[in-house]
Amino acid sequence: MVRPDDKLEFSPTGRATCRICKTKIAKGSVRAGIHYLHEGINWYCKYYHKDCLKTTSQGISLWKKAKLPPEMLLKQKGGNDLSRMNLLDLGVSKIEKKKRVSDSTIRERKVLRETLRLLRRDIARRLHHEPYKVFHNSTLDALVLQLPSTKAELLKISGFGLKKTATLGPCILPIIQGYKRKQLTSPTTRTNSKSSSSNYGAVPSLDDEEIEVVGEVSNEQLIDQVFEEAEKLGNVISL
C-alpha cells in the first residue's frame, strides 16, 4: 500500500494527544501527523507537538523518516538540501502564513459565512439534527474560502461526499453563486455583517451541474423549494 504524505497542520479540535509527551495538542496549535501501517492493512496517523519532534531523540528520529509532501521538499539557494529540522521550521512558517491569509479572506467574506451558517442552522432544524451534523465549522470556512460553484467542486470540500453533495448542494451552491455574481457586479461593495439574511440564493434544478439563476430567494424559501422539489421526485432528503 502507498504511504500517504505526512503533514503539518493546525489542530482542529484539541482532542488529539501527542504520542511523545502524552499531553493534548491544543486547538489551533501546530501539530505534525505521521502515518504508520496498522497490521499491514490501513494507514493511520499519529500526532505530535512540533516542539516534541524538534527537541527529543524520538521526535527527531520520527521526523527524519517522515514522508514529506512535495511542496516541503525545497532546496536552499546554491543547491544544498535543507535539513529535515529546517524543513520543519519552514513548513510551520508556511502554514502559519497560509492561515493568516485564510483568516483575512474569511473576515472579508463574513456576510457570506454568516448566510451559510444560518442556512446550516435552518437545515439542521428541518432535519432535527444538531448544526455540526450538517457540516462542521471547518467545512463552513472551506466553503467560504474555496467558493465551489458546481457539484464537482463541492465534492472536493472535506466533509462532502456524494450523498451530502446531492442533499445539500441545491441549497448551498445557489448562495455561493449569488455571492459571486454580486462580487462581479459590484466588486467594491462592502456590506455590514448584520445583513446576514441577504438573499443570495437562486433555486437550481436538482440535476443541474451549473446553477441556473431563476430569481433571488431567502434561505427559508430556498430550503422549502429544494425540499418540495425533492418530494415531487420521490426523494427523501437526509444526511
DRENLUM-378716 format. One record per residue (C-alpha): x, y, z; residue number from 1; residue in one letter. Coordinates in Angstrom, 1 decimal. Layout:
BEGIN
<site><east>X</east><north>Y</north><up>Z</up><i>NUM</i><aa>A</aa></site>
...
end
This chain:
BEGIN
<site><east>0.0</east><north>0.0</north><up>0.0</up><i>1</i><aa>M</aa></site>
<site><east>1.2</east><north>3.5</north><up>-0.8</up><i>2</i><aa>V</aa></site>
<site><east>2.0</east><north>5.5</north><up>2.2</up><i>3</i><aa>R</aa></site>
<site><east>0.2</east><north>8.9</north><up>2.4</up><i>4</i><aa>P</aa></site>
<site><east>2.2</east><north>12.1</north><up>2.7</up><i>5</i><aa>D</aa></site>
<site><east>2.8</east><north>13.1</north><up>6.3</up><i>6</i><aa>D</aa></site>
<site><east>1.6</east><north>16.6</north><up>7.2</up><i>7</i><aa>K</aa></site>
<site><east>1.9</east><north>19.7</north><up>9.3</up><i>8</i><aa>L</aa></site>
<site><east>-1.4</east><north>21.4</north><up>10.2</up><i>9</i><aa>E</aa></site>
<site><east>-3.3</east><north>23.3</north><up>12.9</up><i>10</i><aa>F</aa></site>
<site><east>-5.0</east><north>21.1</north><up>15.4</up><i>11</i><aa>S</aa></site>
<site><east>-8.8</east><north>21.5</north><up>14.6</up><i>12</i><aa>P</aa></site>
<site><east>-10.3</east><north>20.2</north><up>17.9</up><i>13</i><aa>T</aa></site>
<site><east>-7.7</east><north>19.8</north><up>20.6</up><i>14</i><aa>G</aa></site>
<site><east>-8.7</east><north>16.2</north><up>21.1</up><i>15</i><aa>R</aa></site>
<site><east>-5.5</east><north>14.5</north><up>19.8</up><i>16</i><aa>A</aa></site>
<site><east>-2.7</east><north>13.5</north><up>22.2</up><i>17</i><aa>T</aa></site>
<site><east>1.0</east><north>13.9</north><up>21.3</up><i>18</i><aa>C</aa></site>
<site><east>2.5</east><north>10.4</north><up>21.2</up><i>19</i><aa>R</aa></site>
<site><east>5.7</east><north>11.6</north><up>22.7</up><i>20</i><aa>I</aa></site>
<site><east>4.8</east><north>13.8</north><up>25.7</up><i>21</i><aa>C</aa></site>
<site><east>1.3</east><north>12.2</north><up>26.2</up><i>22</i><aa>K</aa></site>
<site><east>-0.4</east><north>15.6</north><up>26.6</up><i>23</i><aa>T</aa></site>
<site><east>-3.2</east><north>17.1</north><up>24.5</up><i>24</i><aa>K</aa></site>
<site><east>-2.3</east><north>19.1</north><up>21.4</up><i>25</i><aa>I</aa></site>
<site><east>-4.2</east><north>22.4</north><up>22.0</up><i>26</i><aa>A</aa></site>
<site><east>-6.7</east><north>23.5</north><up>19.4</up><i>27</i><aa>K</aa></site>
<site><east>-5.2</east><north>25.9</north><up>16.9</up><i>28</i><aa>G</aa></site>
<site><east>-1.6</east><north>24.9</north><up>17.7</up><i>29</i><aa>S</aa></site>
<site><east>0.6</east><north>23.3</north><up>15.1</up><i>30</i><aa>V</aa></site>
<site><east>0.9</east><north>19.6</north><up>15.0</up><i>31</i><aa>R</aa></site>
<site><east>2.6</east><north>17.0</north><up>12.8</up><i>32</i><aa>A</aa></site>
<site><east>0.8</east><north>14.0</north><up>11.6</up><i>33</i><aa>G</aa></site>
<site><east>3.0</east><north>10.9</north><up>10.8</up><i>34</i><aa>I</aa></site>
<site><east>1.4</east><north>7.8</north><up>9.2</up><i>35</i><aa>H</aa></site>
<site><east>2.1</east><north>4.2</north><up>10.2</up><i>36</i><aa>Y</aa></site>
<site><east>0.7</east><north>1.0</north><up>8.8</up><i>37</i><aa>L</aa></site>
<site><east>-1.6</east><north>-0.8</north><up>11.2</up><i>38</i><aa>H</aa></site>
<site><east>-1.5</east><north>-4.5</north><up>11.0</up><i>39</i><aa>E</aa></site>
<site><east>-0.4</east><north>-4.3</north><up>7.4</up><i>40</i><aa>G</aa></site>
<site><east>-3.8</east><north>-3.2</north><up>6.3</up><i>41</i><aa>I</aa></site>
<site><east>-4.6</east><north>0.5</north><up>6.8</up><i>42</i><aa>N</aa></site>
<site><east>-2.6</east><north>3.7</north><up>7.2</up><i>43</i><aa>W</aa></site>
<site><east>-3.3</east><north>5.6</north><up>10.4</up><i>44</i><aa>Y</aa></site>
<site><east>-2.0</east><north>9.0</north><up>11.5</up><i>45</i><aa>C</aa></site>
<site><east>-0.3</east><north>9.7</north><up>14.9</up><i>46</i><aa>K</aa></site>
<site><east>0.0</east><north>13.3</north><up>16.0</up><i>47</i><aa>Y</aa></site>
<site><east>2.9</east><north>15.1</north><up>17.7</up><i>48</i><aa>Y</aa></site>
<site><east>3.7</east><north>18.6</north><up>19.0</up><i>49</i><aa>H</aa></site>
<site><east>6.2</east><north>20.2</north><up>16.7</up><i>50</i><aa>K</aa></site>
<site><east>8.5</east><north>21.0</north><up>19.6</up><i>51</i><aa>D</aa></site>
<site><east>8.5</east><north>17.3</north><up>20.6</up><i>52</i><aa>C</aa></site>
<site><east>9.7</east><north>16.4</north><up>17.2</up><i>53</i><aa>L</aa></site>
<site><east>12.5</east><north>19.1</north><up>17.4</up><i>54</i><aa>K</aa></site>
<site><east>13.7</east><north>18.5</north><up>21.0</up><i>55</i><aa>T</aa></site>
<site><east>13.5</east><north>14.8</north><up>21.7</up><i>56</i><aa>T</aa></site>
<site><east>15.6</east><north>12.0</north><up>20.2</up><i>57</i><aa>S</aa></site>
<site><east>12.4</east><north>10.0</north><up>19.4</up><i>58</i><aa>Q</aa></site>
<site><east>10.9</east><north>13.0</north><up>17.7</up><i>59</i><aa>G</aa></site>
<site><east>14.0</east><north>13.8</north><up>15.6</up><i>60</i><aa>I</aa></site>
<site><east>14.2</east><north>10.2</north><up>14.5</up><i>61</i><aa>S</aa></site>
<site><east>10.5</east><north>10.2</north><up>13.5</up><i>62</i><aa>L</aa></site>
<site><east>10.8</east><north>13.4</north><up>11.6</up><i>63</i><aa>W</aa></site>
<site><east>13.8</east><north>12.2</north><up>9.7</up><i>64</i><aa>K</aa></site>
<site><east>11.8</east><north>9.2</north><up>8.4</up><i>65</i><aa>K</aa></site>
<site><east>8.6</east><north>11.2</north><up>7.7</up><i>66</i><aa>A</aa></site>
<site><east>7.3</east><north>11.2</north><up>4.1</up><i>67</i><aa>K</aa></site>
<site><east>7.2</east><north>14.8</north><up>3.3</up><i>68</i><aa>L</aa></site>
<site><east>4.8</east><north>16.3</north><up>0.7</up><i>69</i><aa>P</aa></site>
<site><east>6.5</east><north>17.6</north><up>-2.5</up><i>70</i><aa>P</aa></site>
<site><east>5.9</east><north>21.3</north><up>-1.5</up><i>71</i><aa>E</aa></site>
<site><east>8.1</east><north>20.8</north><up>1.6</up><i>72</i><aa>M</aa></site>
<site><east>11.0</east><north>19.3</north><up>-0.3</up><i>73</i><aa>L</aa></site>
<site><east>12.6</east><north>22.6</north><up>-1.2</up><i>74</i><aa>L</aa></site>
<site><east>16.2</east><north>23.5</north><up>-2.0</up><i>75</i><aa>K</aa></site>
<site><east>18.3</east><north>26.2</north><up>-0.5</up><i>76</i><aa>Q</aa></site>
<site><east>19.9</east><north>28.7</north><up>-2.8</up><i>77</i><aa>K</aa></site>
<site><east>23.1</east><north>27.1</north><up>-4.1</up><i>78</i><aa>G</aa></site>
<site><east>21.5</east><north>23.7</north><up>-4.4</up><i>79</i><aa>G</aa></site>
<site><east>22.1</east><north>22.3</north><up>-0.9</up><i>80</i><aa>N</aa></site>
<site><east>19.4</east><north>20.3</north><up>0.6</up><i>81</i><aa>D</aa></site>
<site><east>17.6</east><north>21.9</north><up>3.6</up><i>82</i><aa>L</aa></site>
<site><east>18.0</east><north>19.8</north><up>6.7</up><i>83</i><aa>S</aa></site>
<site><east>14.9</east><north>18.0</north><up>7.9</up><i>84</i><aa>R</aa></site>
<site><east>14.7</east><north>20.2</north><up>11.0</up><i>85</i><aa>M</aa></site>
<site><east>14.9</east><north>23.3</north><up>8.8</up><i>86</i><aa>N</aa></site>
<site><east>12.1</east><north>21.9</north><up>6.7</up><i>87</i><aa>L</aa></site>
<site><east>10.1</east><north>21.5</north><up>9.9</up><i>88</i><aa>L</aa></site>
<site><east>10.6</east><north>25.2</north><up>10.7</up><i>89</i><aa>D</aa></site>
<site><east>9.9</east><north>26.2</north><up>7.1</up><i>90</i><aa>L</aa></site>
<site><east>6.8</east><north>24.1</north><up>7.0</up><i>91</i><aa>G</aa></site>
<site><east>5.4</east><north>25.7</north><up>10.2</up><i>92</i><aa>V</aa></site>
<site><east>6.1</east><north>29.1</north><up>8.8</up><i>93</i><aa>S</aa></site>
<site><east>4.3</east><north>28.4</north><up>5.6</up><i>94</i><aa>K</aa></site>
<site><east>1.1</east><north>27.0</north><up>7.2</up><i>95</i><aa>I</aa></site>
<site><east>1.1</east><north>30.0</north><up>9.6</up><i>96</i><aa>E</aa></site>
<site><east>1.3</east><north>32.4</north><up>6.7</up><i>97</i><aa>K</aa></site>
<site><east>-1.4</east><north>30.4</north><up>4.8</up><i>98</i><aa>K</aa></site>
<site><east>-3.7</east><north>30.6</north><up>7.9</up><i>99</i><aa>K</aa></site>
<site><east>-3.2</east><north>34.4</north><up>8.2</up><i>100</i><aa>R</aa></site>
<site><east>-4.3</east><north>34.7</north><up>4.5</up><i>101</i><aa>V</aa></site>
<site><east>-7.3</east><north>32.4</north><up>5.0</up><i>102</i><aa>S</aa></site>
<site><east>-8.4</east><north>34.2</north><up>8.2</up><i>103</i><aa>D</aa></site>
<site><east>-8.2</east><north>37.5</north><up>6.3</up><i>104</i><aa>S</aa></site>
<site><east>-10.3</east><north>36.2</north><up>3.4</up><i>105</i><aa>T</aa></site>
<site><east>-12.9</east><north>34.7</north><up>5.8</up><i>106</i><aa>I</aa></site>
<site><east>-13.2</east><north>38.1</north><up>7.5</up><i>107</i><aa>R</aa></site>
<site><east>-13.7</east><north>39.8</north><up>4.2</up><i>108</i><aa>E</aa></site>
<site><east>-16.4</east><north>37.4</north><up>3.3</up><i>109</i><aa>R</aa></site>
<site><east>-18.1</east><north>37.5</north><up>6.7</up><i>110</i><aa>K</aa></site>
<site><east>-21.6</east><north>38.2</north><up>5.3</up><i>111</i><aa>V</aa></site>
<site><east>-21.4</east><north>35.0</north><up>3.1</up><i>112</i><aa>L</aa></site>
<site><east>-20.1</east><north>33.0</north><up>6.0</up><i>113</i><aa>R</aa></site>
<site><east>-23.0</east><north>34.2</north><up>8.2</up><i>114</i><aa>E</aa></site>
<site><east>-25.5</east><north>33.4</north><up>5.5</up><i>115</i><aa>T</aa></site>
<site><east>-24.2</east><north>29.8</north><up>5.1</up><i>116</i><aa>L</aa></site>
<site><east>-24.1</east><north>29.5</north><up>8.9</up><i>117</i><aa>R</aa></site>
<site><east>-27.7</east><north>30.4</north><up>9.1</up><i>118</i><aa>L</aa></site>
<site><east>-28.5</east><north>28.1</north><up>6.3</up><i>119</i><aa>L</aa></site>
<site><east>-26.8</east><north>25.2</north><up>8.2</up><i>120</i><aa>R</aa></site>
<site><east>-28.9</east><north>26.1</north><up>11.3</up><i>121</i><aa>R</aa></site>
<site><east>-32.2</east><north>26.1</north><up>9.3</up><i>122</i><aa>D</aa></site>
<site><east>-31.3</east><north>22.8</north><up>7.6</up><i>123</i><aa>I</aa></site>
<site><east>-30.5</east><north>21.3</north><up>10.9</up><i>124</i><aa>A</aa></site>
<site><east>-33.8</east><north>22.4</north><up>12.3</up><i>125</i><aa>R</aa></site>
<site><east>-35.7</east><north>21.0</north><up>9.4</up><i>126</i><aa>R</aa></site>
<site><east>-33.9</east><north>17.6</north><up>9.7</up><i>127</i><aa>L</aa></site>
<site><east>-34.0</east><north>17.6</north><up>13.5</up><i>128</i><aa>H</aa></site>
<site><east>-30.2</east><north>17.5</north><up>13.8</up><i>129</i><aa>H</aa></site>
<site><east>-27.5</east><north>19.5</north><up>15.5</up><i>130</i><aa>E</aa></site>
<site><east>-25.8</east><north>22.0</north><up>13.1</up><i>131</i><aa>P</aa></site>
<site><east>-22.5</east><north>20.3</north><up>13.3</up><i>132</i><aa>Y</aa></site>
<site><east>-24.0</east><north>17.2</north><up>11.9</up><i>133</i><aa>K</aa></site>
<site><east>-24.9</east><north>19.2</north><up>8.7</up><i>134</i><aa>V</aa></site>
<site><east>-21.3</east><north>20.3</north><up>8.4</up><i>135</i><aa>F</aa></site>
<site><east>-18.6</east><north>21.4</north><up>10.8</up><i>136</i><aa>H</aa></site>
<site><east>-17.2</east><north>24.9</north><up>11.2</up><i>137</i><aa>N</aa></site>
<site><east>-14.0</east><north>23.8</north><up>9.3</up><i>138</i><aa>S</aa></site>
<site><east>-16.2</east><north>22.8</north><up>6.4</up><i>139</i><aa>T</aa></site>
<site><east>-18.1</east><north>26.1</north><up>6.6</up><i>140</i><aa>L</aa></site>
<site><east>-14.8</east><north>28.0</north><up>6.4</up><i>141</i><aa>D</aa></site>
<site><east>-13.7</east><north>25.8</north><up>3.4</up><i>142</i><aa>A</aa></site>
<site><east>-16.9</east><north>26.8</north><up>1.6</up><i>143</i><aa>L</aa></site>
<site><east>-16.2</east><north>30.4</north><up>2.1</up><i>144</i><aa>V</aa></site>
<site><east>-12.6</east><north>30.1</north><up>1.0</up><i>145</i><aa>L</aa></site>
<site><east>-13.0</east><north>27.9</north><up>-2.0</up><i>146</i><aa>Q</aa></site>
<site><east>-16.4</east><north>29.1</north><up>-3.2</up><i>147</i><aa>L</aa></site>
<site><east>-17.5</east><north>26.0</north><up>-5.1</up><i>148</i><aa>P</aa></site>
<site><east>-19.9</east><north>26.6</north><up>-7.9</up><i>149</i><aa>S</aa></site>
<site><east>-20.7</east><north>23.1</north><up>-9.1</up><i>150</i><aa>T</aa></site>
<site><east>-21.4</east><north>19.7</north><up>-7.5</up><i>151</i><aa>K</aa></site>
<site><east>-18.0</east><north>18.5</north><up>-8.8</up><i>152</i><aa>A</aa></site>
<site><east>-16.3</east><north>21.4</north><up>-6.9</up><i>153</i><aa>E</aa></site>
<site><east>-18.4</east><north>20.8</north><up>-3.8</up><i>154</i><aa>L</aa></site>
<site><east>-17.2</east><north>17.2</north><up>-3.7</up><i>155</i><aa>L</aa></site>
<site><east>-13.7</east><north>18.4</north><up>-3.3</up><i>156</i><aa>K</aa></site>
<site><east>-14.6</east><north>20.1</north><up>0.0</up><i>157</i><aa>I</aa></site>
<site><east>-13.7</east><north>18.0</north><up>3.0</up><i>158</i><aa>S</aa></site>
<site><east>-16.9</east><north>16.7</north><up>4.6</up><i>159</i><aa>G</aa></site>
<site><east>-18.9</east><north>16.5</north><up>1.4</up><i>160</i><aa>F</aa></site>
<site><east>-19.3</east><north>13.0</north><up>-0.1</up><i>161</i><aa>G</aa></site>
<site><east>-21.8</east><north>12.0</north><up>-2.8</up><i>162</i><aa>L</aa></site>
<site><east>-24.8</east><north>11.8</north><up>-0.5</up><i>163</i><aa>K</aa></site>
<site><east>-24.2</east><north>15.1</north><up>1.2</up><i>164</i><aa>K</aa></site>
<site><east>-23.4</east><north>16.9</north><up>-2.1</up><i>165</i><aa>T</aa></site>
<site><east>-26.7</east><north>15.6</north><up>-3.6</up><i>166</i><aa>A</aa></site>
<site><east>-28.6</east><north>16.6</north><up>-0.4</up><i>167</i><aa>T</aa></site>
<site><east>-27.1</east><north>19.9</north><up>0.4</up><i>168</i><aa>L</aa></site>
<site><east>-25.7</east><north>21.1</north><up>-2.9</up><i>169</i><aa>G</aa></site>
<site><east>-29.0</east><north>22.5</north><up>-4.2</up><i>170</i><aa>P</aa></site>
<site><east>-29.2</east><north>24.7</north><up>-1.0</up><i>171</i><aa>C</aa></site>
<site><east>-25.5</east><north>25.7</north><up>-0.8</up><i>172</i><aa>I</aa></site>
<site><east>-24.5</east><north>26.3</north><up>-4.4</up><i>173</i><aa>L</aa></site>
<site><east>-27.1</east><north>29.0</north><up>-5.3</up><i>174</i><aa>P</aa></site>
<site><east>-26.0</east><north>31.0</north><up>-2.3</up><i>175</i><aa>I</aa></site>
<site><east>-22.3</east><north>30.9</north><up>-3.3</up><i>176</i><aa>I</aa></site>
<site><east>-23.1</east><north>31.6</north><up>-7.0</up><i>177</i><aa>Q</aa></site>
<site><east>-25.3</east><north>34.6</north><up>-5.9</up><i>178</i><aa>G</aa></site>
<site><east>-22.4</east><north>35.9</north><up>-3.8</up><i>179</i><aa>Y</aa></site>
<site><east>-20.1</east><north>35.6</north><up>-6.8</up><i>180</i><aa>K</aa></site>
<site><east>-22.5</east><north>37.4</north><up>-9.1</up><i>181</i><aa>R</aa></site>
<site><east>-22.7</east><north>40.3</north><up>-6.6</up><i>182</i><aa>K</aa></site>
<site><east>-19.0</east><north>40.5</north><up>-6.3</up><i>183</i><aa>Q</aa></site>
<site><east>-18.7</east><north>40.7</north><up>-10.1</up><i>184</i><aa>L</aa></site>
<site><east>-21.3</east><north>43.4</north><up>-10.5</up><i>185</i><aa>T</aa></site>
<site><east>-20.1</east><north>45.5</north><up>-7.5</up><i>186</i><aa>S</aa></site>
<site><east>-16.6</east><north>44.4</north><up>-6.5</up><i>187</i><aa>P</aa></site>
<site><east>-16.0</east><north>47.4</north><up>-4.2</up><i>188</i><aa>T</aa></site>
<site><east>-19.3</east><north>47.0</north><up>-2.2</up><i>189</i><aa>T</aa></site>
<site><east>-18.9</east><north>46.2</north><up>1.4</up><i>190</i><aa>R</aa></site>
<site><east>-22.0</east><north>45.0</north><up>3.3</up><i>191</i><aa>T</aa></site>
<site><east>-22.5</east><north>45.1</north><up>7.0</up><i>192</i><aa>N</aa></site>
<site><east>-22.2</east><north>41.7</north><up>8.5</up><i>193</i><aa>S</aa></site>
<site><east>-25.6</east><north>42.2</north><up>10.3</up><i>194</i><aa>K</aa></site>
<site><east>-27.4</east><north>41.8</north><up>6.9</up><i>195</i><aa>S</aa></site>
<site><east>-26.9</east><north>38.0</north><up>7.3</up><i>196</i><aa>S</aa></site>
<site><east>-30.4</east><north>37.4</north><up>5.8</up><i>197</i><aa>S</aa></site>
<site><east>-29.1</east><north>38.6</north><up>2.4</up><i>198</i><aa>S</aa></site>
<site><east>-30.9</east><north>36.8</north><up>-0.4</up><i>199</i><aa>N</aa></site>
<site><east>-28.0</east><north>35.3</north><up>-2.3</up><i>200</i><aa>Y</aa></site>
<site><east>-29.9</east><north>32.2</north><up>-3.4</up><i>201</i><aa>G</aa></site>
<site><east>-31.4</east><north>31.1</north><up>-6.7</up><i>202</i><aa>A</aa></site>
<site><east>-33.2</east><north>27.8</north><up>-6.8</up><i>203</i><aa>V</aa></site>
<site><east>-31.5</east><north>25.3</north><up>-9.1</up><i>204</i><aa>P</aa></site>
<site><east>-32.7</east><north>22.2</north><up>-10.8</up><i>205</i><aa>S</aa></site>
<site><east>-31.5</east><north>19.2</north><up>-8.7</up><i>206</i><aa>L</aa></site>
<site><east>-29.9</east><north>17.7</north><up>-11.8</up><i>207</i><aa>D</aa></site>
<site><east>-28.0</east><north>20.7</north><up>-13.0</up><i>208</i><aa>D</aa></site>
<site><east>-24.2</east><north>20.9</north><up>-12.6</up><i>209</i><aa>E</aa></site>
<site><east>-24.2</east><north>24.6</north><up>-13.2</up><i>210</i><aa>E</aa></site>
<site><east>-26.7</east><north>26.6</north><up>-11.3</up><i>211</i><aa>I</aa></site>
<site><east>-29.4</east><north>28.3</north><up>-13.4</up><i>212</i><aa>E</aa></site>
<site><east>-30.4</east><north>31.7</north><up>-11.9</up><i>213</i><aa>V</aa></site>
<site><east>-34.2</east><north>31.9</north><up>-11.6</up><i>214</i><aa>V</aa></site>
<site><east>-34.5</east><north>34.6</north><up>-9.1</up><i>215</i><aa>G</aa></site>
<site><east>-33.3</east><north>35.5</north><up>-5.6</up><i>216</i><aa>E</aa></site>
<site><east>-34.9</east><north>34.0</north><up>-2.6</up><i>217</i><aa>V</aa></site>
<site><east>-34.3</east><north>33.9</north><up>1.2</up><i>218</i><aa>S</aa></site>
<site><east>-32.7</east><north>30.9</north><up>2.9</up><i>219</i><aa>N</aa></site>
<site><east>-36.0</east><north>29.7</north><up>4.2</up><i>220</i><aa>E</aa></site>
<site><east>-37.6</east><north>29.9</north><up>0.7</up><i>221</i><aa>Q</aa></site>
<site><east>-34.6</east><north>28.1</north><up>-0.8</up><i>222</i><aa>L</aa></site>
<site><east>-34.8</east><north>25.3</north><up>1.7</up><i>223</i><aa>I</aa></site>
<site><east>-38.6</east><north>25.0</north><up>1.2</up><i>224</i><aa>D</aa></site>
<site><east>-38.3</east><north>24.8</north><up>-2.5</up><i>225</i><aa>Q</aa></site>
<site><east>-35.5</east><north>22.3</north><up>-2.6</up><i>226</i><aa>V</aa></site>
<site><east>-37.3</east><north>20.0</north><up>-0.2</up><i>227</i><aa>F</aa></site>
<site><east>-40.6</east><north>20.4</north><up>-2.1</up><i>228</i><aa>E</aa></site>
<site><east>-38.8</east><north>19.6</north><up>-5.4</up><i>229</i><aa>E</aa></site>
<site><east>-37.2</east><north>16.5</north><up>-3.8</up><i>230</i><aa>A</aa></site>
<site><east>-40.6</east><north>15.3</north><up>-2.5</up><i>231</i><aa>E</aa></site>
<site><east>-42.1</east><north>15.7</north><up>-6.0</up><i>232</i><aa>K</aa></site>
<site><east>-39.3</east><north>13.4</north><up>-7.4</up><i>233</i><aa>L</aa></site>
<site><east>-39.9</east><north>10.9</north><up>-4.6</up><i>234</i><aa>G</aa></site>
<site><east>-36.6</east><north>11.6</north><up>-2.9</up><i>235</i><aa>N</aa></site>
<site><east>-36.1</east><north>11.8</north><up>0.8</up><i>236</i><aa>V</aa></site>
<site><east>-33.6</east><north>14.4</north><up>2.0</up><i>237</i><aa>I</aa></site>
<site><east>-31.4</east><north>13.1</north><up>4.8</up><i>238</i><aa>S</aa></site>
<site><east>-27.8</east><north>13.3</north><up>5.9</up><i>239</i><aa>L</aa></site>
end
